[in-house]
Amino acid sequence: MTVRISLVGVPHIESADGKDLTPRGNVLRGVLGTIALSPNMKVSRRWLENLFWPDSTHQSASGSLRQALTTIRQYLGPFSDILVADRLDVSLRSDRVTVDVFDNCEMAFSKLRRGRQLLEGIDVRSENFEEWLRLERARFDDQPEVYDSLFVLGAVQGAKPPILLTKQISEDARLESFVAETISNQLSQTATTHSRTEVRLTNGDLENSVSGAAARCSIRVGRFGRDLVALVKLISEPDGRVVWQRRAEFAEGDHQVNLDVAASLALEATEAFVHTTEKSNELQRANALAASALDAIFSFDPSKLAEADQKLSEARRLDEYAPRPALQALGRAFLALENPQYDEDRLFADVDDLIGVSLSIDATNPVALAFVADVHDLVFDDAETAMTLLKRAIANNPGLGFAYASLGALELRKGEVRQAHLSAEKAQRQLVNTSLEVFSLMRLCITGMHAGNIDQAISAAKRAAKLAPLSCPPLRHLYALYLSRGEREDARDTLRKLKRLDPDFSMQRIREDAFFPAPSIRGMGFHKLADVEL
């Protein structure tokens, strides 16, 4: 039987047959309301303790929470099993609980428009709770003069169909609403597929938000002069600190470019979510390890690649999610490319096992598919399988910049230079300011070289070298490009930086060592150029 929780106005809990189950006392109602409003109706014990008893010792706060949960169960009576608690988390059974702001939106927001408040009358002696409640009320405040639509969804996985409230507004506001919705929808998908971050999505014209464990991402879109601008902030909860923010401009009438900008914001916000979230359970610790490994792998620094492999092994032990074994396979492929002495037979066996694990866990995860595609291309020289996997990944998530970067490499190999360059530019728009930007910049550099856009290639290599100063590939390409332009002073300065990382590097070495990892430099004939003297 279902239990109905009403949070707009004075909190009220009742069974389906109308029996009142509401706990008496502000703290008890506040605890129950907090759990109901949390992503997937689940929150860590530590977070609740800090929210309601911030000035108590850990032992005292833990005891207070245990007593509160026991008392709530007593009020729930025969429905006490809807409240689930273990040593780490407290949750409500979503299959047996409805919450008015998520399951009866029209009535809930009608009450808000008439002046009622979320969790009305709750007075708890905790500044942390008061700040959390203020932010939650702001999130659900309805301002009818600017609203066109309001979507309220449950958790991204298994979400109920959205409820849509509409009224007539201007085309300008419709465009702003479309952009806000694009960002928040892309963010919810990216958070789920990249790191299994559980989020709850609330969409509206004035402000969209995506909430995860201990943080909320606020998305506001509006006009600044002639520009359509989105301001995206990640707000730590319950303290309300802004821990990350980004301002981005959108192009009117160009939905593809807008999607790319939204994808970039979504990935950057997802990475910020992972770094901000409290590491109180195995999933959160696994997410943090995988995020750190991602940074290291796409720095292309051999020492960091080896370290990333260890972190991913630990992340998989804690929580084996499809992108992790796929990313580990890709990391080993990069390590082998940078180390010609790497045991080839061992590499083939290792990455084949990791690919099998990834696809057995989730054969539809677009991030994992894109990583696996690159491994098929780099390790097994199987462009056909790689192309199939990339197309499937993009179909599942058109905001997956990594897939477009890899697609550009395959298109370039087929001689489709213009299309490869377009794919690389799209990838760069989607991956800017993220841990994958060095990867996209290098793909853009290489396609720019082949397309004859040397200025763009140089610019991409310079930014990649700045972002990954211990990585050799950006500097190698930059050196080759400066040589090709006859810019000998810039070439000399770049060669000095390269020699600090690789004392034996030279164009002569590339000419004489067939195994040296520089296929794009050879493909352009740059390896035939004479070195500058230091």
C-alpha positions as CSV (number, residue, x, y, z in Angstrom):
1,M,0.0,0.0,0.0
2,T,1.2,3.5,-0.9
3,V,2.1,6.3,1.6
4,R,1.5,9.9,0.5
5,I,3.8,12.6,1.6
6,S,2.7,16.2,1.2
7,L,5.5,18.8,1.6
8,V,3.9,22.0,0.3
9,G,2.2,23.7,3.3
10,V,2.3,22.0,6.7
11,P,3.9,18.6,6.1
12,H,1.4,15.7,6.1
13,I,1.8,12.0,5.7
14,E,-1.0,9.6,5.2
15,S,-1.8,6.1,4.0
16,A,-3.8,5.5,0.8
17,D,-6.9,5.0,2.8
18,G,-6.4,8.4,4.5
19,K,-4.9,7.3,7.9
20,D,-2.8,10.1,9.4
21,L,0.8,9.0,9.8
22,T,2.4,12.5,10.4
23,P,5.1,12.5,13.1
24,R,4.7,15.1,15.8
25,G,7.7,17.4,16.1
26,N,9.7,19.7,13.8
27,V,12.9,17.6,13.7
28,L,11.0,14.4,12.9
29,R,9.0,16.1,10.1
30,G,12.2,17.8,8.9
31,V,14.1,14.6,8.7
32,L,11.4,12.8,6.8
33,G,10.9,15.8,4.4
34,T,14.7,16.0,3.8
35,I,14.9,12.3,2.8
36,A,11.8,12.7,0.5
37,L,13.4,15.6,-1.3
38,S,16.8,14.0,-1.7
39,P,17.9,12.3,-5.0
40,N,16.3,8.9,-5.2
41,M,14.9,9.6,-1.8
42,K,18.2,8.5,-0.3
43,V,20.7,10.5,1.8
44,S,23.8,9.6,3.9
45,R,23.5,9.4,7.7
46,R,26.5,11.7,8.1
47,W,24.8,14.4,6.0
48,L,21.6,14.2,8.0
49,E,23.6,14.4,11.3
50,N,25.4,17.5,10.0
51,L,22.1,19.1,8.8
52,F,20.1,18.7,12.1
53,W,22.8,18.4,14.8
54,P,25.8,20.4,13.5
55,D,27.0,21.4,16.9
56,S,26.9,17.9,18.5
57,T,29.8,15.4,18.6
58,H,29.6,12.7,16.0
59,Q,28.6,10.1,18.7
60,S,25.8,12.4,20.0
61,A,24.5,13.3,16.5
62,S,24.5,9.7,15.5
63,G,22.5,8.8,18.6
64,S,20.0,11.6,17.9
65,L,19.5,10.4,14.4
66,R,18.9,6.8,15.5
67,Q,16.3,8.0,18.0
68,A,14.6,10.2,15.4
69,L,14.4,7.3,12.9
70,T,13.0,5.0,15.6
71,T,10.3,7.5,16.5
72,I,9.4,8.2,12.8
73,R,8.9,4.4,12.4
74,Q,6.6,4.3,15.4
75,Y,4.4,7.0,13.8
76,L,4.4,5.2,10.5
77,G,3.1,2.1,12.3
78,P,2.3,-0.7,9.8
79,F,4.1,1.3,7.1
80,S,7.4,1.6,9.0
81,D,9.2,-0.6,6.4
82,I,9.1,2.3,3.9
83,L,11.9,3.9,5.9
84,V,15.1,2.0,5.2
85,A,18.4,2.6,7.0
86,D,21.8,0.9,7.1
87,R,25.1,2.0,8.6
88,L,25.7,4.5,5.7
89,D,22.4,5.7,4.3
90,V,18.8,6.4,5.0
91,S,16.1,6.1,2.3
92,L,12.4,5.8,1.5
93,R,11.1,3.1,-0.7
94,S,10.2,4.9,-3.9
95,D,7.9,2.1,-5.0
96,R,5.7,2.7,-2.0
97,V,5.9,6.5,-1.5
98,T,4.6,9.4,-3.4
99,V,5.7,13.0,-2.8
100,D,3.4,15.9,-3.9
101,V,6.1,18.0,-5.6
102,F,7.1,15.1,-7.7
103,D,4.0,13.0,-8.2
104,N,1.2,15.6,-7.9
105,C,2.9,18.6,-9.4
106,E,-0.1,20.5,-10.6
107,M,-1.7,20.6,-7.2
108,A,1.6,21.3,-5.4
109,F,2.6,24.2,-7.6
110,S,-1.0,25.6,-7.5
111,K,-0.6,25.8,-3.7
112,L,2.8,27.4,-4.1
113,R,1.3,30.1,-6.4
114,R,-1.3,30.8,-3.7
115,G,1.4,31.6,-1.2
116,R,2.0,28.3,0.6
117,Q,5.6,27.3,1.4
118,L,7.6,24.1,1.3
119,L,7.8,22.4,4.7
120,E,5.7,25.2,6.3
121,G,6.1,25.8,10.0
122,I,9.2,23.7,10.4
123,D,11.5,25.4,13.0
124,V,14.7,23.5,13.7
125,R,17.6,25.0,15.7
126,S,20.2,24.4,13.1
127,E,21.6,27.0,10.7
128,N,22.6,24.2,8.3
129,F,19.0,23.1,8.1
130,E,17.6,26.6,7.8
131,E,20.0,27.3,4.9
132,W,19.1,24.0,3.2
133,L,15.4,24.8,3.6
134,R,15.8,28.3,2.1
135,L,17.5,26.8,-0.9
136,E,14.9,24.1,-1.4
137,R,12.1,26.7,-1.1
138,A,13.9,28.9,-3.7
139,R,14.2,25.8,-6.0
140,F,10.4,25.1,-5.9
141,D,9.2,28.7,-5.8
142,D,6.8,29.3,-8.7
143,Q,6.7,32.7,-10.3
144,P,3.8,32.5,-12.7
145,E,4.6,35.7,-14.6
146,V,7.6,34.1,-16.2
147,Y,6.9,30.3,-16.2
148,D,6.0,28.6,-19.5
149,S,6.6,25.0,-18.4
150,L,7.7,23.1,-15.4
151,F,8.9,19.5,-15.5
152,V,9.5,17.6,-12.3
153,L,11.2,14.2,-12.7
154,G,12.2,11.6,-10.3
155,A,15.6,9.9,-10.5
156,V,16.9,9.8,-14.0
157,Q,16.8,6.0,-14.1
158,G,13.2,4.8,-14.0
159,A,11.8,8.3,-13.9
160,K,8.0,8.8,-14.1
161,P,6.7,10.6,-17.2
162,P,7.0,14.4,-16.8
163,I,4.0,16.6,-16.0
164,L,3.8,19.7,-18.1
165,L,2.1,22.9,-17.0
166,T,1.8,25.5,-19.9
167,K,0.7,29.0,-20.7
168,Q,1.4,31.5,-23.4
169,I,4.7,33.4,-23.3
170,S,7.0,35.2,-25.8
171,E,9.2,33.6,-28.3
172,D,12.2,35.1,-26.5
173,A,11.2,33.2,-23.3
174,R,10.6,30.0,-25.3
175,L,14.2,30.1,-26.6
176,E,15.5,30.7,-23.1
177,S,13.4,27.8,-21.8
178,F,14.7,25.5,-24.6
179,V,18.3,26.3,-23.8
180,A,17.8,25.7,-20.0
181,E,16.0,22.5,-20.7
182,T,18.8,21.3,-23.1
183,I,21.5,21.9,-20.5
184,S,19.7,20.2,-17.6
185,N,18.6,17.2,-19.7
186,Q,22.1,16.7,-21.0
187,L,23.5,17.1,-17.5
188,S,21.2,14.5,-16.1
189,Q,22.2,12.0,-18.8
190,T,25.9,12.8,-18.6
191,A,25.9,12.4,-14.8
192,T,24.2,9.0,-15.0
193,T,26.3,7.5,-17.8
194,H,29.7,8.9,-16.9
195,S,29.8,8.2,-13.2
196,R,26.4,6.7,-12.1
197,T,25.8,9.9,-10.2
198,E,22.2,9.8,-9.0
199,V,20.4,13.1,-9.8
200,R,17.0,14.6,-9.6
201,L,16.0,17.0,-12.4
202,T,13.7,20.0,-11.9
203,N,13.1,22.1,-15.1
204,G,11.5,25.5,-15.5
205,D,12.0,28.8,-17.4
206,L,13.4,30.8,-14.6
207,E,15.8,28.3,-13.1
208,N,16.4,24.6,-13.8
209,S,18.3,22.5,-11.3
210,V,19.9,19.1,-11.1
211,S,20.4,17.8,-7.6
212,G,22.9,15.1,-6.6
213,A,24.3,13.9,-3.3
214,A,25.3,17.0,-1.2
215,A,25.2,19.4,-4.2
216,R,22.7,21.1,-6.6
217,C,23.5,22.5,-10.0
218,S,21.5,25.7,-10.8
219,I,20.9,26.6,-14.4
220,R,19.7,30.1,-15.3
221,V,19.2,31.4,-18.8
222,G,18.5,35.0,-19.8
223,R,19.3,38.0,-22.0
224,F,22.3,40.2,-21.5
225,G,22.0,42.8,-24.2
226,R,21.7,40.9,-27.5
227,D,23.3,37.8,-26.1
228,L,21.5,34.7,-24.8
229,V,23.6,33.6,-21.8
230,A,23.4,30.6,-19.4
231,L,24.9,30.8,-15.9
232,V,25.5,27.4,-14.4
233,K,26.5,27.1,-10.7
234,L,27.2,24.1,-8.5
235,I,26.0,24.8,-5.0
236,S,27.2,22.7,-2.1
237,E,24.4,21.7,0.3
238,P,23.5,22.3,3.0
239,D,26.0,25.2,3.4
240,G,25.0,26.9,0.1
241,R,28.6,27.6,-1.1
242,V,29.1,28.1,-4.8
243,V,31.9,25.6,-5.6
244,W,31.9,25.9,-9.4
245,Q,30.3,28.1,-12.0
246,R,30.4,28.7,-15.7
247,R,29.0,31.4,-18.0
248,A,28.3,30.4,-21.6
249,E,26.8,32.1,-24.6
250,F,24.3,30.5,-27.0
251,A,23.6,31.1,-30.7
252,E,20.1,31.8,-31.8
253,G,18.8,29.4,-34.4
254,D,21.8,27.1,-34.3
255,H,20.5,24.1,-32.3
256,Q,23.6,22.0,-33.1
257,V,26.0,24.5,-31.6
258,N,23.8,25.0,-28.6
259,L,23.8,21.2,-28.0
260,D,27.6,21.3,-28.1
261,V,27.8,24.1,-25.6
262,A,25.2,22.3,-23.4
263,A,27.2,19.1,-23.6
264,S,30.4,20.9,-22.5
265,L,28.6,22.4,-19.5
266,A,27.1,19.1,-18.6
267,L,30.4,17.2,-18.6
268,E,32.2,19.9,-16.7
269,A,29.3,20.1,-14.1
270,T,29.4,16.3,-13.8
271,E,33.1,16.3,-13.0
272,A,32.5,19.1,-10.5
273,F,29.7,17.0,-8.9
274,V,32.0,14.0,-8.5
275,H,34.8,16.2,-7.0
276,T,32.3,17.9,-4.6
277,T,30.4,14.9,-3.4
278,E,31.2,13.6,0.0
279,K,33.1,10.2,-0.2
280,S,30.9,8.4,2.3
281,N,30.1,5.2,0.4
282,E,31.8,2.9,-2.0
283,L,30.1,4.3,-5.1
284,Q,31.2,7.9,-4.3
285,R,34.7,6.7,-3.6
286,A,34.8,4.8,-6.9
287,N,33.5,7.9,-8.7
288,A,36.3,10.0,-7.2
289,L,39.0,7.5,-8.1
290,A,37.6,7.1,-11.7
291,A,37.5,10.9,-12.1
292,S,41.1,11.3,-11.0
293,A,42.1,8.5,-13.3
294,L,40.4,10.2,-16.2
295,D,42.4,13.4,-15.6
296,A,45.6,11.4,-15.6
297,I,44.8,9.2,-18.7
298,F,44.1,12.2,-20.9
299,S,47.2,14.0,-19.8
300,F,49.1,11.4,-21.8
301,D,51.8,11.5,-19.2
302,P,53.3,7.9,-19.0
303,S,53.9,8.1,-15.2
304,K,50.3,9.3,-14.7
305,L,49.0,6.6,-17.0
306,A,50.5,3.9,-14.8
307,E,49.0,5.6,-11.7
308,A,45.6,5.9,-13.4
309,D,45.6,2.1,-14.1
310,Q,46.0,1.4,-10.4
311,K,43.2,3.9,-9.4
312,L,40.8,2.3,-11.9
313,S,41.6,-1.2,-10.6
314,E,40.6,0.1,-7.1
315,A,37.5,1.9,-8.5
316,R,36.3,-1.3,-10.2
317,R,36.8,-3.2,-6.9
318,L,34.5,-0.7,-5.1
319,D,31.9,-0.4,-7.9
320,E,32.4,-1.9,-11.3
321,Y,30.5,0.3,-13.8
322,A,30.8,0.0,-17.6
323,P,33.0,3.1,-18.3
324,R,35.6,2.0,-15.7
325,P,36.9,-1.2,-17.3
326,A,36.6,0.5,-20.8
327,L,38.6,3.5,-19.6
328,Q,41.2,1.2,-18.1
329,A,41.5,-0.6,-21.5
330,L,42.0,2.8,-23.2
331,G,44.6,3.9,-20.6
332,R,46.6,0.8,-21.3
333,A,46.4,1.4,-25.0
334,F,47.7,4.9,-24.5
335,L,50.5,3.6,-22.2
336,A,51.5,1.1,-24.9
337,L,51.6,3.8,-27.6
338,E,53.9,5.9,-25.5
339,N,56.1,2.9,-24.7
340,P,57.2,0.9,-27.7
341,Q,58.7,-1.8,-25.4
342,Y,55.2,-2.6,-23.9
343,D,54.5,-6.3,-24.2
344,E,52.1,-6.5,-27.2
345,D,50.7,-10.0,-26.4
346,R,50.0,-8.9,-22.8
347,L,48.3,-5.7,-24.0
348,F,46.0,-7.6,-26.4
349,A,45.0,-10.0,-23.7
350,D,44.4,-7.3,-21.0
351,V,42.4,-5.0,-23.1
352,D,40.3,-7.8,-24.6
353,D,39.4,-8.9,-21.1
354,L,38.5,-5.4,-20.0
355,I,36.4,-4.8,-23.1
356,G,34.5,-8.0,-22.4
357,V,33.8,-7.0,-18.8
358,S,32.6,-3.5,-19.8
359,L,30.2,-4.8,-22.5
360,S,28.9,-7.5,-20.1
361,I,28.0,-4.9,-17.5
362,D,26.3,-2.4,-19.8
363,A,26.4,-2.9,-23.6
364,T,24.4,0.3,-24.2
365,N,26.4,2.8,-22.0
366,P,27.5,5.5,-24.6
367,V,30.7,6.5,-22.7
368,A,31.9,2.9,-22.4
369,L,31.1,2.3,-26.1
370,A,33.1,5.3,-27.1
371,F,36.1,4.2,-25.0
372,V,35.9,0.6,-26.4
373,A,35.7,1.9,-29.9
374,D,39.0,3.8,-29.5
375,V,40.6,0.7,-28.1
376,H,39.5,-1.3,-31.2
377,D,41.0,1.3,-33.4
378,L,44.3,1.9,-31.5
379,V,45.1,-1.7,-30.4
380,F,43.3,-4.1,-32.8
381,D,43.5,-1.8,-35.9
382,D,39.8,-2.6,-36.4
383,A,38.3,0.6,-37.8
384,E,35.0,-1.1,-38.9
385,T,34.1,-2.2,-35.3
386,A,35.2,1.1,-33.9
387,M,33.0,3.0,-36.3
388,T,30.0,0.8,-35.5
389,L,30.5,1.3,-31.8
390,L,30.9,5.1,-32.1
391,K,27.7,5.4,-34.2
392,R,25.9,3.5,-31.5
393,A,27.4,5.7,-28.7
394,I,26.4,8.9,-30.5
395,A,22.9,7.6,-31.2
396,N,22.5,7.0,-27.4
397,N,24.0,10.4,-26.5
398,P,24.5,13.1,-29.2
399,G,26.3,15.2,-26.5
400,L,29.2,12.8,-26.2
401,G,32.2,14.8,-27.3
402,F,34.8,12.0,-26.9
403,A,32.9,9.9,-29.5
404,Y,33.1,12.8,-32.1
405,A,36.8,13.1,-31.5
406,S,37.3,9.4,-32.2
407,L,35.0,9.6,-35.1
408,G,37.1,12.3,-36.7
409,A,40.2,10.1,-36.5
410,L,38.4,7.3,-38.3
411,E,37.0,9.7,-41.0
412,L,40.5,11.1,-41.5
413,R,41.9,7.6,-42.1
414,K,39.2,7.1,-44.7
415,G,40.4,10.2,-46.5
416,E,37.2,12.2,-45.5
417,V,39.3,15.2,-44.4
418,R,36.5,17.8,-44.3
419,Q,34.1,15.6,-42.4
420,A,36.9,14.6,-40.0
421,H,37.7,18.3,-39.3
422,L,34.0,19.0,-38.6
423,S,33.8,16.1,-36.2
424,A,36.9,17.3,-34.4
425,E,35.6,20.9,-34.1
426,K,32.3,19.5,-32.7
427,A,34.3,17.4,-30.2
428,Q,36.3,20.4,-29.1
429,R,33.1,22.5,-28.5
430,Q,31.7,19.7,-26.4
431,L,34.8,19.0,-24.4
432,V,36.2,22.5,-23.7
433,N,37.1,23.0,-20.0
434,T,36.8,19.3,-19.2
435,S,39.4,16.7,-18.4
436,L,39.0,15.4,-22.0
437,E,39.9,18.7,-23.6
438,V,43.6,17.7,-24.3
439,F,42.4,14.7,-26.2
440,S,40.0,16.7,-28.3
441,L,42.6,19.5,-28.9
442,M,45.0,16.9,-30.3
443,R,42.4,15.5,-32.6
444,L,41.6,19.0,-33.7
445,C,45.3,19.7,-34.3
446,I,45.7,16.7,-36.5
447,T,42.6,17.2,-38.6
448,G,43.5,20.9,-38.9
449,M,47.0,19.9,-40.2
450,H,45.4,17.7,-42.9
451,A,42.8,20.3,-43.7
452,G,45.5,22.9,-44.3
453,N,44.3,25.0,-41.3
454,I,47.8,25.4,-39.8
455,D,46.8,28.4,-37.6
456,Q,44.1,26.4,-36.0
457,A,46.4,23.3,-35.6
458,I,49.0,25.5,-33.9
459,S,46.5,27.1,-31.6
460,A,45.1,23.7,-30.6
461,A,48.5,22.2,-29.9
462,K,49.6,25.3,-27.9
463,R,46.5,25.0,-25.7
464,A,47.0,21.3,-25.3
465,A,50.6,21.8,-24.2
466,K,49.5,24.4,-21.7
467,L,46.9,22.1,-20.2
468,A,49.2,19.1,-20.2
469,P,52.7,20.5,-19.8
470,L,54.3,17.1,-19.1
471,S,52.8,15.5,-22.2
472,C,55.0,15.1,-25.2
473,P,52.5,14.7,-28.1
474,P,51.3,18.4,-28.1
475,L,54.8,19.6,-28.1
476,R,55.9,17.2,-30.8
477,H,53.1,18.5,-33.1
478,L,53.8,22.1,-32.2
479,Y,57.5,21.6,-33.0
480,A,56.6,20.0,-36.4
481,L,54.1,22.8,-37.2
482,Y,56.6,25.6,-36.4
483,L,59.2,23.8,-38.6
484,S,56.8,23.5,-41.5
485,R,56.1,27.3,-41.3
486,G,59.8,28.2,-41.0
487,E,59.2,29.8,-37.6
488,R,62.6,28.7,-36.2
489,E,62.6,30.7,-33.0
490,D,59.3,29.2,-31.9
491,A,60.5,25.8,-33.0
492,R,63.7,26.2,-31.0
493,D,61.8,27.2,-27.9
494,T,59.4,24.2,-28.3
495,L,62.3,21.8,-28.8
496,R,63.9,22.9,-25.6
497,K,60.7,22.1,-23.7
498,L,60.5,18.7,-25.5
499,K,64.1,17.9,-24.6
500,R,63.4,18.4,-20.9
501,L,60.7,15.6,-21.2
502,D,62.4,13.4,-23.8
503,P,66.2,14.2,-24.1
504,D,66.6,12.0,-27.2
505,F,63.8,13.6,-29.2
506,S,64.4,15.0,-32.7
507,M,63.0,14.7,-36.2
508,Q,66.0,12.6,-37.1
509,R,64.9,10.1,-34.4
510,I,61.4,9.9,-36.0
511,R,63.0,9.3,-39.4
512,E,65.3,6.6,-38.1
513,D,63.1,4.8,-35.6
514,A,60.1,3.3,-37.3
515,F,58.5,2.5,-33.9
516,F,58.5,6.0,-32.6
517,P,54.9,7.1,-31.9
518,A,54.4,9.9,-34.4
519,P,52.1,8.7,-37.2
520,S,50.4,12.0,-37.8
521,I,53.8,13.8,-38.2
522,R,55.0,11.2,-40.6
523,G,51.7,11.3,-42.5
524,M,52.2,15.0,-43.2
525,G,55.8,14.4,-44.2
526,F,57.0,16.8,-41.4
527,H,59.5,14.2,-40.2
528,K,61.6,15.0,-43.2
529,L,62.2,18.5,-42.0
530,A,65.6,19.4,-40.6
531,D,65.9,20.0,-36.9
532,V,66.8,23.4,-35.5
533,E,70.0,23.8,-33.6
534,L,69.8,24.5,-29.9
